[in-house]
C-alpha cells in the first residue's frame, strides 16, 4: 500500500469511489436547558431497528473544489488501484487541519487504509506547523464516530445546522 500526494488525474478515480456506509447505530443528541443559563447536551448511542445505508452529505463537487484550493490531498494506492483518499484544508488560525473527506472503497474497508491515510495527514499537518486536526461526521455515521475515537480524536462539538440536509454534525479533534 502506498500513500501519496494525489494529483489531478486521481480525481476521477476518487469521485468514482462510493462513500456510502451501513450502520446499525446512531448518536442521538438531546439538549436540555436548565435554570441559571445551563445547557446540558447528551450524546447517546442507540441501536436502530434495522441496518440502514446512508451517504455523507458532501458530493464530488466539493472534492474537486478542495483539490483546487490546495492543501492536503492524499490517495491510497495498491496494485495500481486507488483504494481511498483524504482531503484536508489547512487553517492559519487556529493552526489546524480540517479533514473534509476520508473515503475508502467498501471492499477494502477495515483493512487499515483509513488509518494509514489519517497517519499521513497527521504527519502532513505536523510538518506544516499545525497543532491539531479536526474531523467532522454525521451523528448517524456510527462507523466514522468509532473510527475517530479509535484513533485518538476526542469529541469537541456539534452543529445541528451544519449540513444542507439537516443532519447533525459532530466534531472530533486531536493534536498532531
Beta strands, then each sheet from edge to edge (+ up, - down):
strand 1: 2-5
strand 2: 21-34
strand 3: 38-54
strand 4: 72-78
strand 5: 81-91
strand 6: 96-104
strand 7: 132-138
strand 8: 154-159
strand 9: 169-175
sheet 1: 1+ 4- 5+ 6- 7- 9+ 8-
sheet 2: 2+ 3-
end
